């Protein structure tokens, strides 16, 4: 395989079952050493590599052959089938399982006669009413509903490897919410075509998410889901991994609706950022719709946040690096992007490096309506090799600044090119009295390029 400036793109993961229908998952891995000192790829290199692979990516249908037996319709029948070690268990959509379900070994649970496409709120499904825990390897659940009898608990907890969650409906309580819909900490996990709703918690109080991963080496694929969450809808990090090897890595988030209920703004529901990275490596976020966030209930209403956090102080290797965010639509929030390059001095960490925003649309940015920050893009503590290129920012209320810098050290390798944005009061600005209008770039950017940007 050809290396590109010391890096290679490697296609690996084939999800196996009774039918070996491959699903290609992106992994960015270090390439072989070269005679010269290897250099990290530029943002353009990463995007070109990813595009070449994505042109060949296809979505498989995770379906095992239907056994020639009547589908299971009672909890006792399911318990007996699991105890017998059947590899494929077909479920009736009338099944209601009232106890907590724990899957400790390889099995496929699938509803009979499940249609293709993303799950919705009304399709009849077998229902697990006290949560599902997956510690076994090679578990696949295809077409099921999961609820939780106890409020503010995790509904689906995954620590097993090679797990597929396909067309699940995961529902928190519409009044009390849920701590999170899916705790996604299993190596090689796919979450596809699922529907998660009412994953929220009261403010002030504990954070809540539709999907949270903090202790997994990856790969993690989040594909074509409808996800509604409270504090964050999807978050990587937020707790210390068990080792540096389990920093969430090789993550693809593609083709999802990542949202929240707009009516939560008027309620005491904790809200921070719709999509947030705190500790992650090699992440591709593309072709998603990301919407509805506001300030005043936890943070300042940025639709996307990447803030390096060594959350509990146990993993100084914590980082955010090699991230591509492209072709997404972000809308209905106070502000667009919030970046924090390091957790120091709060906790030791690595510095954010090689993050790219390419060809995204940010629209209906209204810091008045959504009661949050008036800064379109906020950048703190000097990321390395940050690229913001060919993005569109449409603000309803006039922002105070287009790009706002704060803290030291200055940015190195910052590319700010070919973006279009609404006019702001101060333009590119920064913290401190020494930053007069028009001088922030020189103060906060050690090396970089600024060109081709236009105001509406």
C-alpha positions in Angstrom: 0.0 0.0 0.0 1.4 3.4 -0.9 2.3 5.7 1.9 1.4 9.4 1.7 3.8 11.5 3.8 4.2 8.8 6.4 0.6 7.8 6.6 -1.7 5.3 4.9 -5.4 4.7 4.7 -6.3 1.1 5.5 -9.6 -0.5 4.9 -10.1 -3.4 7.3 -13.2 -4.3 9.1 -15.6 -6.9 7.7 -18.6 -7.6 9.9 -19.3 -11.3 9.8 -22.4 -13.4 10.5 -24.3 -16.2 8.9 -24.2 -14.1 5.8 -20.8 -12.5 5.2 -22.1 -9.1 4.0 -19.1 -6.8 4.3 -19.4 -3.3 5.6 -16.2 -1.3 5.0 -15.2 0.9 7.9 -12.6 3.6 7.6 -9.4 3.4 9.7 -6.6 5.9 9.5 -3.4 4.2 10.7 0.2 5.2 10.9 2.1 4.2 7.8 5.5 2.5 7.6 8.6 4.5 8.6 10.4 6.2 5.7 14.0 7.1 5.3 13.1 10.7 5.9 11.5 11.9 9.1 7.8 11.3 8.6 5.5 14.3 8.5 1.8 14.3 9.3 -0.5 14.7 6.3 -1.9 18.0 5.5 -5.6 18.5 5.9 -6.0 18.3 2.1 -4.1 15.0 2.1 -6.5 13.6 4.7 -9.6 14.7 2.8 -8.3 13.3 -0.5 -7.4 9.9 1.2 -10.8 9.7 2.8 -12.6 10.6 -0.4 -10.9 7.8 -2.3 -12.0 5.3 0.2 -15.6 6.6 0.7 -16.2 6.3 -3.1 -16.1 2.6 -2.5 -18.1 2.5 0.8 -21.5 0.8 0.7 -24.0 0.0 3.4 -24.8 -3.7 4.0 -28.1 -5.1 5.3 -27.4 -6.8 8.6 -29.8 -9.8 8.2 -29.1 -13.4 9.1 -31.2 -16.2 7.5 -34.6 -16.6 9.2 -34.8 -20.1 10.8 -37.7 -22.2 9.8 -39.4 -22.0 13.2 -42.1 -19.8 14.7 -40.7 -16.5 16.0 -40.3 -16.2 19.8 -43.2 -14.3 21.4 -42.7 -14.8 25.2 -39.9 -14.0 27.7 -39.7 -17.7 28.7 -39.1 -18.8 25.1 -36.4 -16.2 24.7 -34.6 -17.2 27.9 -34.7 -20.9 26.8 -33.3 -20.0 23.3 -30.5 -18.0 24.9 -29.7 -20.8 27.4 -29.6 -23.3 24.5 -27.0 -21.1 22.7 -28.9 -20.8 19.4 -26.8 -18.6 17.1 -29.8 -16.9 15.5 -33.0 -16.1 17.3 -36.0 -14.7 15.5 -38.4 -12.5 17.5 -42.0 -11.7 17.1 -42.8 -8.0 17.1 -45.3 -8.7 19.9 -42.6 -9.9 22.4 -42.5 -7.7 25.5 -39.5 -8.6 27.8 -39.9 -7.0 31.2 -36.6 -7.8 32.8 -33.1 -6.5 32.2 -31.5 -8.4 29.3 -27.8 -9.4 29.4 -26.1 -10.9 26.4 -22.9 -12.6 27.3 -22.1 -14.6 24.2 -22.4 -14.4 20.4 -25.9 -14.3 19.2 -28.1 -12.6 16.6 -31.5 -11.4 17.7 -33.7 -10.2 14.9 -37.3 -9.4 14.4 -39.2 -11.2 11.7 -40.2 -9.3 8.5 -38.2 -6.1 9.2 -38.2 -3.6 6.4 -35.1 -1.9 5.1 -34.3 1.7 5.9 -33.9 3.8 9.0 -36.0 2.9 12.0 -39.0 5.2 13.0 -41.2 5.7 16.0 -44.1 3.5 15.0 -42.8 0.2 13.4 -43.9 -2.8 15.5 -40.9 -4.2 17.3 -40.1 -6.6 20.1 -39.7 -4.5 23.2 -37.1 -4.8 26.0 -38.4 -2.8 28.9 -35.5 -2.8 31.4 -32.5 -2.1 29.3 -30.0 -4.3 27.4 -26.3 -5.0 28.4 -24.0 -6.5 25.9 -20.7 -8.0 27.3 -20.4 -10.8 24.8 -18.5 -10.6 21.5 -20.2 -11.0 18.1 -23.7 -9.9 19.3 -26.1 -8.5 16.7 -29.5 -7.0 17.4 -31.6 -6.3 14.3 -34.9 -4.6 14.9 -35.8 -4.1 18.6 -37.1 -1.5 20.9 -35.3 -0.8 24.2 -36.7 1.2 27.1 -35.6 1.5 30.8 -38.0 1.1 33.7 -35.7 3.2 36.0 -35.3 6.8 34.9 -31.9 8.4 34.3 -30.2 5.1 33.6 -28.3 3.9 30.5 -30.6 2.0 28.1 -28.1 0.1 26.0 -24.6 -0.6 27.4 -22.0 -2.2 25.1 -18.6 -3.5 26.1 -18.4 -6.6 24.0 -16.5 -6.5 20.6 -17.8 -6.9 17.1 -21.3 -5.8 18.0 -23.9 -4.6 15.5 -27.0 -2.5 16.6 -29.1 -2.2 13.5 -32.5 -0.6 13.4 -33.0 -0.2 17.1 -35.5 2.1 18.7 -34.1 3.3 22.0 -36.5 5.5 24.0 -36.0 7.3 27.3 -38.9 8.4 29.4 -40.6 11.4 27.8 -41.0 13.1 31.2 -38.0 11.9 33.2 -35.6 11.3 30.3 -32.6 8.9 30.4 -28.9 9.3 31.3 -27.9 8.1 27.9 -29.5 5.9 25.2 -26.3 4.0 24.1 -23.0 3.7 26.1 -20.8 2.7 23.1 -17.6 1.3 24.6 -17.2 -2.0 22.7 -14.3 -2.5 20.2 -15.6 -2.7 16.6 -19.1 -1.4 17.2 -21.7 -0.4 14.5 -24.8 1.6 15.2 -26.9 1.9 12.1 -30.3 3.0 11.0 -31.6 3.4 14.6 -33.9 5.8 16.3 -33.0 7.3 19.7 -35.2 9.8 21.5 -35.7 11.4 24.9 -32.1 10.9 26.1 -32.1 14.0 28.3 -31.7 15.0 32.0 -32.9 18.0 34.1 -30.8 21.1 34.5 -28.9 21.5 36.7 -27.9 17.9 37.0 -26.1 15.1 35.3 -25.2 15.2 31.6 -27.1 13.1 29.1 -26.4 11.8 25.6 -28.0 9.7 22.8 -24.5 8.1 22.2 -21.5 8.4 24.4 -18.1 6.6 23.9 -15.2 7.2 26.2 -13.4 3.8 26.6 -13.0 2.1 23.3 -10.1 1.6 20.8 -12.7 1.6 18.0 -13.5 1.3 15.3 -16.9 2.9 15.9 -19.4 3.4 13.0 -22.5 5.6 13.6 -24.4 5.5 10.3 -27.8 6.8 9.2 -29.5 7.2 12.6 -32.0 9.6 14.0 -30.5 10.7 17.4 -32.0 13.2 19.9 -30.0 14.0 23.0 -29.9 16.4 25.9 -26.5 17.7 27.0 -24.9 16.4 23.8 -26.4 14.1 21.2 -23.1 12.4 20.4 -20.0 12.8 22.5 -16.5 11.1 22.3 -14.7 11.3 25.6 -16.2 12.8 28.8 -14.6 10.1 31.1 -11.2 8.7 31.4 -10.5 5.6 29.3 -9.1 2.6 31.0 -5.8 3.1 29.1 -4.4 5.4 26.4 -5.0 2.6 24.0 -8.8 3.0 24.6 -9.0 6.7 23.6 -12.0 6.6 21.2 -10.4 6.1 17.8 -11.2 5.4 14.2 -14.7 6.8 14.4 -17.0 7.5 11.4 -20.2 9.5 12.0 -22.0 9.6 8.7 -25.5 10.4 7.4 -27.2 11.0 10.7 -29.8 13.4 12.0 -28.2 14.7 15.2 -30.8 16.8 17.0 -32.8 17.8 20.1 -36.3 18.7 20.8 -36.8 22.5 20.3 -39.3 22.7 23.1 -36.6 21.8 25.6 -35.3 25.3 25.3 -38.2 26.5 27.4 -37.8 23.7 30.0 -35.2 22.9 32.6 -33.3 20.4 30.4 -29.5 20.3 30.4 -28.0 21.4 27.0 -24.4 21.9 26.1 -23.4 21.1 22.5 -25.0 18.9 19.9 -21.9 17.2 18.8 -18.8 17.2 21.0 -15.3 15.7 21.0 -13.3 15.7 24.3 -10.8 12.8 23.6 -10.7 11.2 20.2 -8.3 10.2 17.4 -8.9 9.7 13.7 -12.5 10.8 13.3 -14.6 11.4 10.2 -17.8 13.4 10.5 -19.6 13.9 7.2 -23.0 14.3 5.6 -24.9 14.8 8.8 -27.7 17.2 9.8 -26.8 18.7 13.3 -29.4 21.0 14.8 -30.9 22.7 17.9 -28.7 23.9 20.6 -28.8 27.0 22.9 -27.0 28.6 25.8 -28.0 29.1 29.4 -28.6 25.4 30.3 -24.9 24.2 30.6 -22.8 26.0 27.9 -23.0 28.7 25.3 -24.9 27.2 22.4 -22.2 26.1 20.0 -23.4 23.4 17.5 -20.0 21.8 17.4 -17.4 21.6 20.2 -14.0 20.0 20.3 -12.4 20.7 23.7 -9.5 18.5 24.8 -10.2 17.0 28.2 -8.3 14.7 30.4 -11.5 14.4 32.2 -10.6 12.9 35.6 -6.9 13.4 35.3 -5.8 9.8 34.7 -4.8 10.0 31.0 -2.4 12.8 30.1 -2.3 11.3 26.6 -5.8 12.7 26.1 -6.1 14.5 22.8 -8.2 15.5 19.7 -6.3 14.8 16.5 -6.8 13.8 12.9 -10.4 14.9 12.6 -12.2 15.8 9.3 -15.7 17.5 9.6 -17.1 18.0 6.1 -20.3 18.4 4.1 -22.5 18.7 7.2 -25.5 21.0 7.7 -25.4 22.7 11.1 -28.4 24.8 12.0 -30.6 26.4 14.7 -28.0 27.3 17.3 -26.4 30.3 18.9 -23.0 29.8 17.4 -21.0 27.5 15.1 -17.7 26.1 16.4 -15.9 26.0 19.8 -12.4 24.7 20.0 -10.1 24.3 23.0 -6.6 22.9 22.2 -5.6 21.6 25.6 -6.8 20.8 29.1 -3.8 22.4 30.8 -3.5 23.9 33.3 -6.6 22.1 34.7 -5.2 18.7 33.8 -2.2 17.6 31.6 -3.1 16.7 28.1 -1.8 16.6 24.5 -2.5 19.5 22.1 -5.2 19.4 19.5 -3.7 18.7 16.1 -4.9 18.4 12.4 -8.5 19.2 12.6 -10.3 20.2 9.3 -13.7 21.8 8.7 -14.4 21.6 4.9 -17.5 22.6 2.9 -20.0 22.7 5.9 -23.1 24.9 6.1 -23.9 26.7 9.3 -27.3 28.4 9.1 -29.8 30.0 11.4 -27.1 31.1 13.8 -28.9 33.4 16.2 -27.3 34.2 19.5 -30.3 36.2 20.6 -33.0 33.6 19.9 -30.8 30.7 21.1 -29.4 32.7 24.1 -25.7 31.9 23.7 -22.4 33.1 22.5 -22.2 35.8 19.9 -18.9 34.5 18.5 -19.3 32.5 15.3 -16.0 30.6 15.8 -14.1 30.5 19.1 -10.6 29.1 19.3 -8.6 28.8 22.5 -5.1 27.8 23.5 -3.5 27.4 20.1 -4.5 24.3 18.0 -1.9 22.9 15.6 -2.7 22.5 11.9 -6.3 23.7 12.0 -8.1 24.1 8.7 -11.4 26.0 8.1 -12.0 26.0 4.4 -15.0 26.5 2.1 -17.6 26.8 4.8 -20.7 29.0 4.9 -21.9 30.8 8.0 -25.3 32.4 7.9 -26.1 34.4 11.1 -29.5 35.9 11.8 -28.4 38.2 14.7 -25.2 40.1 14.0 -22.3 38.3 15.7 -19.7 40.1 17.8 -16.9 38.4 15.9 -16.3 36.0 13.1 -13.3 34.3 14.6 -12.4 34.9 18.2 -9.0 33.8 19.7 -8.0 33.5 23.3 -5.1 32.2 25.3 -1.6 31.0 24.5 0.4 29.6 22.7 -0.5 31.0 19.3 -1.9 28.8 16.5 0.6 27.2 14.1 -0.4 26.0 10.7 -3.8 27.7 10.7 -5.6 27.7 7.3 -8.6 30.0 7.1 -9.6 30.2 3.5 -12.5 30.5 1.1 -15.2 30.8 3.7 -18.3 33.0 3.4 -19.9 34.5 6.5 -22.4 37.1 7.7 -20.9 40.5 8.7 -19.9 40.8 12.4 -19.1 43.7 14.7 -15.4 43.1 15.1 -14.5 40.5 12.4 -11.4 38.5 13.4 -10.9 39.4 17.0 -9.4 38.2 20.2 -9.1 38.4 24.0 -7.3 41.3 25.7 -6.9 45.0 25.3 -3.9 44.6 23.0 -6.0 43.1 20.3 -7.3 46.0 18.4 -9.6 45.5 15.4 -7.5 44.1 12.5 -4.6 43.0 14.7 -5.8 39.8 16.3 -4.4 37.5 13.5 -0.8 38.8 14.1 -1.2 38.3 17.9 -2.7 34.8 17.9 -1.5 33.1 14.7 2.2 32.3 14.6 2.0 30.6 11.1 -0.9 30.4 8.8 -2.9 31.4 5.8 -5.9 33.7 5.5 -7.3 34.2 2.0 -10.4 34.0 -0.1 -12.9 34.7 2.7 -15.9 36.8 1.9 -18.7 38.6 3.8 -22.3 38.4 2.6 
